[in-house]
Amino acid sequence: MGTLLQDIRYGLRMLVKKPTFTIVAVLTLALGVGANTAIFSIVDAVLLRSLPYRDPDRLVRISLTSPA
């Protein structure tokens, strides 16, 4: 446990020492989390949720095309 605290303190000191790297790292993580959240939200809404109808697996589409 003592080694972990020393490592955390050392990491924080290095982040304070190099603010440009810290800003780039935080922005990269924020963009990654935001992109993952957005993609999952779209996939969840389009692919994972069932349709708002009773028995959505029984829906059928019938269409008629004219030969002319």
N, CA, C and O of each residue as an XYZ file, in Angstrom:
272
protein
N       0.829     -1.193      0.000
C       0.000      0.000      0.000
C       0.873      1.256      0.000
O       0.541      2.252     -0.644
N       1.966      1.202      0.712
C       2.861      2.360      0.751
C       3.489      2.649     -0.599
O       3.669      3.809     -0.971
N       3.825      1.589     -1.337
C       4.411      1.757     -2.666
C       3.403      2.381     -3.625
O       3.761      3.212     -4.459
N       2.148      1.977     -3.503
C       1.103      2.538     -4.358
C       0.965      4.039     -4.116
O       0.859      4.808     -5.072
N       0.964      4.457     -2.883
C       0.866      5.885     -2.568
C       2.077      6.656     -3.094
O       1.938      7.775     -3.589
N       3.252      6.060     -2.985
C       4.448      6.703     -3.531
C       4.351      6.853     -5.041
O       4.717      7.890     -5.595
N       3.853      5.807     -5.707
C       3.695      5.867     -7.160
C       2.680      6.933     -7.571
O       2.900      7.656     -8.542
N       1.585      7.033     -6.846
C       0.570      8.041     -7.156
C       1.133      9.442     -6.965
O       0.919     10.320     -7.801
N       1.856      9.655     -5.863
C       2.471     10.969     -5.626
C       3.480     11.318     -6.707
O       3.539     12.459     -7.164
N       4.274     10.335     -7.115
C       5.251     10.564     -8.175
C       4.554     10.909     -9.493
O       4.962     11.832    -10.197
N       3.510     10.165     -9.814
C       2.760     10.452    -11.032
C       2.154     11.841    -11.017
O       2.210     12.546    -12.025
N       1.578     12.249     -9.904
C       1.005     13.594     -9.795
C       2.082     14.671     -9.927
O       1.855     15.704    -10.556
N       3.250     14.429     -9.334
C       4.345     15.399     -9.469
C       4.768     15.547    -10.923
O       5.022     16.660    -11.385
N       4.844     14.438    -11.646
C       5.229     14.504    -13.056
C       4.165     15.212    -13.903
O       4.495     15.941    -14.839
N       2.898     14.995    -13.573
C       1.828     15.673    -14.305
C       1.849     17.180    -14.056
O       1.586     17.964    -14.968
N       2.156     17.582    -12.839
C       2.242     19.017    -12.526
C       3.477     19.627    -13.190
O       3.466     20.790    -13.594
N       4.537     18.830    -13.296
C       5.787     19.318    -13.873
C       5.661     19.562    -15.378
O       6.322     20.451    -15.915
N       4.821     18.785    -16.061
C       4.652     18.907    -17.516
C       3.174     19.157    -17.839
O       2.449     18.218    -18.169
N       2.726     20.401    -17.749
C       1.303     20.693    -17.939
C       0.818     20.468    -19.377
O      -0.353     20.145    -19.580
N       1.682     20.630    -20.364
C       1.265     20.403    -21.750
C       0.892     18.939    -21.960
O      -0.146     18.640    -22.552
N       1.715     18.045    -21.488
C       1.418     16.619    -21.586
C       0.143     16.273    -20.833
O      -0.666     15.473    -21.303
N      -0.033     16.880    -19.657
C      -1.225     16.625    -18.857
C      -2.484     17.045    -19.610
O      -3.470     16.307    -19.630
N      -2.458     18.219    -20.227
C      -3.627     18.714    -20.961
C      -3.925     17.808    -22.148
O      -5.081     17.467    -22.396
N      -2.880     17.413    -22.883
C      -3.082     16.532    -24.038
C      -3.638     15.182    -23.592
O      -4.541     14.645    -24.233
N      -3.114     14.636    -22.512
C      -3.588     13.338    -22.022
C      -5.038     13.416    -21.556
O      -5.828     12.521    -21.858
N      -5.399     14.459    -20.833
C      -6.775     14.610    -20.346
C      -7.736     14.813    -21.511
O      -8.819     14.226    -21.524
N      -7.358     15.636    -22.492
C      -8.221     15.843    -23.655
C      -8.391     14.558    -24.468
O      -9.484     14.275    -24.957
N      -7.325     13.789    -24.613
C      -7.412     12.526    -25.338
C      -8.357     11.561    -24.633
O      -9.189     10.925    -25.280
N      -8.236     11.449    -23.333
C      -9.136     10.580    -22.579
C     -10.579     11.064    -22.673
O     -11.494     10.255    -22.822
N     -10.790     12.376    -22.588
C     -12.146     12.925    -22.665
C     -12.768     12.657    -24.029
O     -13.937     12.282    -24.117
N     -11.988     12.849    -25.096
C     -12.509     12.568    -26.437
C     -12.816     11.085    -26.623
O     -13.820     10.732    -27.241
N     -11.970     10.232    -26.100
C     -12.209      8.794    -26.201
C     -13.463      8.363    -25.467
O     -14.259      7.590    -25.999
N     -13.646      8.852    -24.257
C     -14.851      8.512    -23.482
C     -16.092      9.069    -24.165
O     -17.115      8.389    -24.245
N     -16.008     10.301    -24.656
C     -17.152     10.906    -25.339
C     -17.518     10.163    -26.612
O     -18.699      9.939    -26.880
N     -16.524      9.778    -27.399
C     -16.790      9.040    -28.636
C     -17.399      7.671    -28.342
O     -18.339      7.254    -29.018
N     -16.875      6.980    -27.351
C     -17.447      5.677    -26.984
C     -18.884      5.807    -26.513
O     -19.727      4.976    -26.850
N     -19.167      6.839    -25.741
C     -20.529      7.053    -25.263
C     -21.474      7.341    -26.419
O     -22.581      6.803    -26.467
N     -21.047      8.182    -27.347
C     -21.895      8.517    -28.485
C     -22.156      7.299    -29.361
O     -23.292      7.070    -29.777
N     -21.125      6.518    -29.646
C     -21.288      5.338    -30.493
C     -22.182      4.308    -29.816
O     -23.041      3.713    -30.467
N     -21.990      4.092    -28.520
C     -22.847      3.134    -27.827
C     -24.285      3.609    -27.802
O     -25.199      2.795    -27.938
N     -24.513      4.892    -27.635
C     -25.882      5.410    -27.624
C     -26.567      5.160    -28.966
O     -27.736      4.780    -29.011
N     -25.837      5.374    -30.049
C     -26.413      5.139    -31.376
C     -26.680      3.652    -31.587
O     -27.755      3.280    -32.056
N     -25.726      2.807    -31.251
C     -25.905      1.363    -31.416
C     -27.053      0.868    -30.545
O     -27.838      0.026    -30.980
N     -27.158      1.372    -29.340
C     -28.235      0.959    -28.442
C     -29.589      1.355    -29.008
O     -30.526      0.557    -28.990
N     -29.702      2.584    -29.512
C     -30.980      3.060    -30.032
C     -31.365      2.352    -31.324
O     -32.542      2.062    -31.540
N     -30.391      2.070    -32.187
C     -30.705      1.519    -33.508
C     -30.765     -0.007    -33.501
O     -31.662     -0.588    -34.110
N     -29.836     -0.656    -32.830
C     -29.720     -2.108    -32.959
C     -30.218     -2.905    -31.753
O     -30.798     -3.977    -31.926
N     -30.005     -2.409    -30.560
C     -30.249     -3.238    -29.383
C     -31.667     -3.146    -28.829
O     -32.203     -4.143    -28.344
N     -32.273     -1.989    -28.893
C     -33.631     -1.848    -28.351
C     -34.642     -2.424    -29.322
O     -34.498     -2.301    -30.539
N     -35.659     -3.051    -28.771
C     -36.698     -3.583    -29.640
C     -37.641     -2.460    -30.065
O     -37.690     -1.400    -29.441
N     -38.373     -2.709    -31.118
C     -39.274     -1.698    -31.650
C     -40.436     -1.455    -30.688
O     -40.817     -2.358    -29.943
N     -41.008     -0.237    -30.693
C     -42.076      0.078    -29.741
C     -43.447     -0.433    -30.193
O     -44.432      0.302    -30.125
N     -43.517     -1.668    -30.647
C     -44.764     -2.285    -31.061
C     -44.927     -3.590    -30.304
O     -43.964     -4.165    -29.796
N     -46.179     -4.043    -30.242
C     -46.407     -5.337    -29.621
C     -45.912     -6.418    -30.587
O     -46.211     -6.341    -31.778
N     -45.193     -7.387    -30.130
C     -44.609     -8.465    -30.933
C     -43.795     -7.918    -32.107
O     -44.159     -8.171    -33.255
N     -42.713     -7.180    -31.865
C     -41.956     -6.586    -32.968
C     -41.305     -7.620    -33.892
O     -40.983     -7.301    -35.037
N     -41.110     -8.839    -33.419
C     -40.504     -9.857    -34.273
C     -41.486    -10.393    -35.321
O     -41.085    -11.125    -36.225
N     -42.762    -10.035    -35.205
C     -43.761    -10.501    -36.159
C     -44.097     -9.447    -37.216
O     -44.967     -9.682    -38.055
N     -43.429     -8.298    -37.193
C     -43.702     -7.259    -38.186
C     -43.235     -7.698    -39.571
O     -42.185     -8.323    -39.722
N     -44.026     -7.361    -40.560
C     -43.706     -7.720    -41.956
C     -43.972     -6.513    -42.821
O     -44.893     -5.742    -42.553
N     -43.184     -6.343    -43.844
C     -43.407     -5.265    -44.808
C     -43.743     -5.902    -46.146
O     -42.999     -6.733    -46.666
N     -44.869     -5.497    -46.684
C     -45.299     -5.998    -47.985
C     -45.380     -4.795    -48.909
O     -45.984     -3.776    -48.576
N     -44.766     -4.930    -50.070
C     -44.811     -3.839    -51.037
C     -45.123     -4.393    -52.411
O     -44.863     -5.559    -52.708
N     -45.681     -3.536    -53.239
C     -46.071     -3.930    -54.581
C     -45.425     -2.954    -55.551
O     -45.570     -1.738    -55.420
N     -44.713     -3.501    -56.521
C     -44.101     -2.642    -57.530
C     -44.760     -2.896    -58.864
O     -44.983     -4.039    -59.263
N     -45.059     -1.839    -59.527
C     -45.710     -1.923    -60.825
C     -44.666     -2.221    -61.900
O     -43.573     -1.657    -61.855
N     -44.974     -3.098    -62.870
C     -43.983     -3.396    -63.915
C     -43.730     -2.223    -64.855
O     -42.750     -2.237    -65.599
N     -44.578     -1.224    -64.839
C     -44.387     -0.078    -65.728
C     -43.484      0.885    -65.102
O     -43.190      1.927    -65.688
